[in-house]
Amino acid sequence: MRNQQQATLSQALHHHSPRFTEPATPWRSVAIHGAVLALWGLLLWAAFHQQGLLAWSVGITYVSYDTVLLLFVAWHSWRLLKPSTPNAAGRSTSVGVIVAAHNEAAVLPVTLKALLTQSDRVDDIVIADDGSSDGTAQLLTQAYGLEEPALGELSAPSTTQPNLRWLRLPHGGKAKALNTALTVLRTDTVMTVDGDTLLDKNAVAAVRRAFTNEPQLVAATGVITPVCSDTASGRVLQWFQTYEYIRNFLSRYAWMQLNSLLLVSGAFASFRREAVLEVGGFDPDCLVEDYELIHRLHRHARSSGKDWRVRVLGDAQAHTDAPSDVKAFLRQRRRWFGGFLQTQYWYRDMVGDRKYRWLGTMMLPVKAIDTLQPLYGLTAFVLLIAYVLTGRLFLAGPVLAVIGIKIVIDLGFHLWSIKLYRQWVGDQHRASIVEAVVAALAEPFTFQLLRHCAAAWGWWSVLTGQFQWGKQVRNGLSSPHFQDSEVHP
């Protein structure tokens, strides 16, 4: 029976994903992507043939584009300043959780404790054990009273936690583990939670309320805070990533207003189970299976006349383990950007298509620009360094003045975003104003360049076909400083 369900899911994926039946690339998509590349070439030419500040036109373009996006987010997120009271909801929507875990024994107890002590009890929790070779099996049998099932089978309920079960699978990747778990769950809504992600106590209640009140809602992401290890590099990366996550989630809120949200966080996402099964589940061959799935849901909704919605839920919050050293950070962002390029290519026919409304005419063209945005940023930085090293201060001076103006704009947005974020998540002490100021000053010359280098590595991985997840070592949630901190429930 389960094999038949898996086959049905695979057939649905083949039917709904453009990866298998590639549509013709329309002229508008070629024009938009081509214009982004042609403009970069023109601006690079200007660096060697223009005088004064025009020689740094690539940097001015890069700065202007980023500023426009900041203004867009600020305009569409101001309503967060207005207090909102969530509507009451009954318990008509059942909620199940899939914990995708591969060698997560060190942090799994923290994740499960948060799930088992929610203010709103989860109906079912399935640990999708993706071929773990660490102490996961011993942990589940001894600490949770689970009996080890046969490979590929679902265990009986835990003797101590009746809503907890163990799905033991051969190692095949996160997407395959999620798909198998989807076929064994029977709840209306399914939450996917990584084995290194800790939900706040009211997260399940917020998800249940949203999916109960909004029948059109098919996917939602919670608001996530990164946690790194208590090391020098971990503290620095957590600092930068915290403010990066704040801006990114506010950006998702802004795009949600246009029903154009494409990015949910795989570490903590929620889905209408039947909708996901209808379009074929998660794609095992995509590096960012959660991101690609949202494209497929939007595509199917528009082609079939369904009014499906994707949201970010400010009252559903979580903490997740994030990379704590530069090498791990680069590997993670390389995979993210490589998967982004994969998905942008597969769904290129949607770019500029008015049939998809704001998604087709605004969001996806922005994503087309984002494919080369890191190249613009790195080019601008290399030119600035060249001006300084060659003593062309008559060029470096005006460029630094432009960067200074941009830093002031970024600083204003940082402070504005923290105000909005605190109002949104209901915590007036979340994020530090002083640290945000320092981050705004330091980020353009440090963290931003690091992200661009990872994106360039992602481009190289795509062009050379070197797709791989890579091994990530995460120690943030299990570190003593997090266990003893205020954020730990």
N, C-alpha and C positions, 0 to 999 in steps of 0.2 A: 504493500500500500504506500509506504513512504517513498519507495523508488519511483512509483507512478506519480506521486506528488512532485518529486524533484524533476521528473521528466516534463511534467506540465509546466512547471516554473521555467525550465530551460526553454521550452517552446515559446512561452510568452515573452521571454527576453529576446529571443531571435526575432520575434514578430515586431516588437516595439522599439528595439534599439537600432539606430541608423548605422551602427558598427557592422551589422550583418548585411543589411540591404542599403548600401550607400546611395543617398539621393544625389542628384546632380548639384554641383556647386553653382548657385545663382550669381549673376553678375554683381549684385549689390554686395554680396559677401566678399567677392574677389576685389571689388573696388575699395571697400572699407579696410580690409586687411592690407591690400596693396598700397593704399594711401599712407598707412601708418609706417610701412617699410620705406616707401619713397620719400616721405618727409624726413625720416632719420637720415637717409642718404643725402638729401638736399642740405640738411643742417650740418652734416659732417663736412660737406663741400664748403659750406660757408665758413667753417672753422679755419680753412686755409686760404680763403679768397676774400674775406670781408675784414673790415677794420673795426677797431673799437669793440664795443659791447656786442655788436652784431656777430663777431667771430664766436661768441659764446651763445649763439641762438639756440643750440640744442639744450643748454641749461635753462634758458629763459622759458622755452617751451615746456620742459619738464616741470619747472617750478609753477608755471601758470596752470598746467593740467592738474597738478596736485591741489592747488589752491581752489580751483573750480569744484573739485570733488568735495573739499572741506566745506565750501559754502553750500553745496547741495545737501550734505548731511546736516549742517546746522539748520537749514531752512526746513527740512522735513522732519526734524526731531524736536523742534521747539515745544511741541505739544506735550512732551514728557514733563514739562514744568507744571502742568495741570494735574492735581491729585486725581487718582482714579480708584474706584472701588470695584473689585472684581465681582461679577455677578455670581449669585449662589447657584450651585449646580447639584443635581441629584447624583446618584451613583449608577446611572444607566449605562455609562461607558466603562467596560472592564479594561483593566490595564495590566499588561504583562511586561516583564523586563527580561531582555537577553543580555547577559554579561559575557561578552566575547573575551576569552582569556587564553593567552599562550605564555606559559611560564611566568605567571603573575602571582605566585604563592606569597611573595613578600608583601604585596599590597592588597591582595584579595580579601583578607579579613576586614580591612578598613572599609573597602567598597561594600561588602556584604552587610557589615554592621549598620552602615548608613541606610541600606535598602530595607533591612529588617526592622528598623526603628523609625520608619517614616510616620508622620502624623496621620497619613492616609494609607492604610495597609495595601500593599501590592497584591493583586490577585494571584499572579504566578511569577516565579523567578526561575529562569533556566540558565544555568551556567554552561555556556557553549565552550567546552574545553577543547581547544584546537590543537590536539596532540602535544600537550604539555609534557615536558620531560624533567621538570623540577619536582618540588614537593607538593604539587597541587593535589594529586590523588590522595596522598596521606592526610593533607589538610582537610579535604572534603569528607573523608571517611571518619576521621577521628574527632574533628571539631564540630561537624555538622550532622553527624549520624546518617550520612548517605552511603548506600551500598554501591560499590563500583559496578557500573553496567558493562555489558559487552560493547566492543568498539562499534560505533554507529548507532547505539541504542540510548534511550532515555531511561534514567533510573526511576525507581519508586520515590515518592516524596520523602523528604528528610524526616527522621523520627523525632527531631526537636523543632523543626520549622516546616510545617505541612505545605507551605506554598513554595518550597525550594526543591528543585530537582537538578540533576546533573546529566548533561548530554555529552557523552564522551565520543570524540571524533578523531580520525586520523588527521595529521597536520595538512591543511589544504589552504590556509589563508583565512583572513577575517571574513571576507564576503561569503565564502562557502559555508563557514560556520553559522553565519547569520541566516543564510537561506535555509539551512537544515532546521535551525531553531524556529524559523517562521512557520514551517510546515507542522511542527509539533504543538505550537501554541494555538490557543483557540480564543484569545481575548480580542476585543474590538480594536484596542490600541496597543501598539508594541513600542516599548522604549528600548533603544540600544545604548548600553552603558559599557564603556571599556573597563577592563579589569583594574585599571589604575585611575579610576574616576570616582570621586566621592560626592554623592548628592546631598544637598542641604535637606533638612528634615521636612520641608513643605514642598519639595520638588514634585513628587508624585501627585499631590493634591492639586497643584497648579496645572499639571498636564491633564489630569482627569477632567478638571473644570473646563479647560479650553476645548478639549475634544468633545465634551458633552454639550457645551453651549454652541459650538460651531460645526454643524454637520458638513460644511464644505472644507473644513480643515483636514488636510491629508498628511502634512508634515510640519514639524515644529522643532526648533532648537532652543535649548535653555541658554542662560547666560553663564559663561564659564570663566573661572579665575585660574590662572596657571600657578603651579607650585613646583619649585625646584629644590634641589638638595641644599643643605646648609654648608656650602663651600663658597670660596671667594667667587668663582665663576658662576656658581649657581645663584648666588645672591644678586650678582650683576644682571644675569640673564633674566631672572624673575622680575627684577625691577623694570627692565625694558619691555619684556613681554606683557607685564601687567597693563601698562598704558597702551601697548599695541592692541591688546584684547579689548580694552575699553573702547577705543576708537572703532575697532572692527565691528563690535556688536552694535554700536550706535549706527554705523553704516548699514548694517543689516536691517535695523529698525527703519531707517530712512527708505531703503529700497522696498521694504515690506509695504509701505504706504502706497506704492505703485503696483502692488502685487507682482513684483519682479525679483523677489528674494530667491537666490539660487544656492546659497551656501548655508547648510546646517552643519553642526559639529558632530562628527561621527562618534566622538567620545561621549556625547549625551544628546541624543536625538529621539524624536517620537514620531510614529507613523500610524496612519489608519491602515490596519493590517490588510484588509481586502484590497485597498488601492495599490499597495506595494505588490501583492500577489498578482493583481491584474496586469501590471506592466512588466512582471518577470523578476522581481526581487533585485538583489544587488549583483552587479557585474563583477565576477571574479577576476577579469582581465584588466580592470581599471585600477590605477594606483590610488584614486580617491573615489571609492565606490559610493560614498554618501553624496558627494557633489554631483556625480554623473546621474544618480537616481533622481535627483530633483529636476534635472533637465528633462529626463524621460517622463516624469509626472506632469510637468508643464506641457510638454509636447503632446502627450496623450489627451490631457484635459482640453487643449485648444482644438485638436483634431476631432474629438468626440463630443464637443459642446458641453463639457462638464465645467462647473464653476468651482474648481478646486483651488485651495489657498494654502500658502506656506507662510508660517509666522515664526517670529522669535518671541519667546515668553520671558518677560523681565522678572516674573515672580517664580520662575523655575530656575534654580541656581545650583551650581556645582563647582567643585575644585578638581583639577586634573593634573596629573604628573606631566611636567614639561621638560624639555632638554636642559641639562644643567652644565653642559660644556659646549664649546664652540663646534667641535667635531660632530657631536650628536645633533646640535641645532642645524648645522649645514645639511646633514643627511636627511633630517625631517623635512626641511624646506625644499630640498632638491626633489624629494618625492612628491610633495604637495604641488610644486610648480610643474613638474613633469606630468602629473595627473591632470592638472588644469589645462595644459597644452593638449593632452590626449582628448579631453572632453571638448575643448574649443574646436578641435578639428572634426570630431565626430558630428557635432551639432552645428557645423558651419553654415548649413542652409537656413538656420533660424536667424542668423545675424542680419539685421536690417529689415526683417519681414514684418510688415504692419499687422499681419494676422495675429502675431503674438503681442500686439499692443506695446506697452512701455518695455516689456521684456525684450521684444525684438528690436525696437527702435532706439532704446536707450541703454539698457543694461548690457546686452550682448555686444553692441558696438564699443562700450566702455571696456568690456572684457577683451575685445580685439586690440584695443590700445594697450591694455595691460600685458599682453603677450610680449610687447617690446619695451614697456616702460622701464624695466631694469637696464636694458641696453642704453636707453636715453640717459638714465641716471649715472651709470658707470662712465659713459662717454663724457658727460659734463664734468665729472670728478677728475678724470684723467686729464682733460684739457686744463682744468684749474691747476693741477699739480705741475703740468708742463709749463704753464705761465710763470709759476713761482720759481721753478728750478732753472728756467732759462732767463730769469731776471726781467721778464716783461711785466713789471709792476703796473704799467699803464693799463694793462688788461686785467691783471689780478685784482687791482683796487676796485673797479666798477663791479666785477663779478662778486667780490666779497660783500659789496654794498647790497647787491640783489639778494645774496644769501642771508644777509642780516635782516633785510625786510621780511624775507620768508620765515626766518626764525621767529620774528615778532608775531607774524600771523599764526604760525604754529603754536606759539605760546598762548595766544588768545584762545585758539581752538582747544588746546589742552585744558585750560581752565574752564571753558564753557562745557566741554565734554564731561569733565568730572562733576560739575553741577548737575548736568542732565542725568548722568549715570547714577549718582547718589539718589536722585529723586526717583529714578526708574526702579532701582533694586530695593529701595526702601531702607537704605543704610547711609546716614549722613556722615559716617566716619570712614566709609570705604574709599580707599586711595588717598594719598597724601598730596596736598597742594604744593608743598615745597619740593617733593621728589618729582612731581610733574613738571615743575619749572626747570629743574636740572635736566630731566629727560628731554625736554624740548630743545635745550641748548646743546646737549651732547649727541642726540640721536642722528642728526644729518651726517656727521662725520664718523660714526661708529656703527650702531645697530642697523641703520638704513643701508649702509654699504654691505654689511654682512648679509642682509636679506637679498640684496641684488646679486651678490656673488653666488649665493645658493640657487637663485633663479637661473643664473648663467650656467651653473652645473646641471640644473634641470633641463635646460635647452640641450646641453651636450648629451645628457642621458637619452633624450628623445631622438636626437639626430643619429646617435650611434646604436640605438636599440637596447641600451643597458638599463632595462627596467627591473628594479628590485626594491623590496621593502627596506632591507638593511636591518640590522639588529639594534634595537634601542634599549639602553639601560636607564631605568627610571628609579630614582630613590627619594623623590620629594615627599610623597604621602607617607612613606614609612620612616622618614627621618624624625628624630626626637623633637626638633624645633617646631615641626608642623603638628605633631601629636600634642604638644603642650601649648600651642598657640590659641588665640581667641577664635580663629576661623574654624577650628575643629569642633563639630557639634557634640 
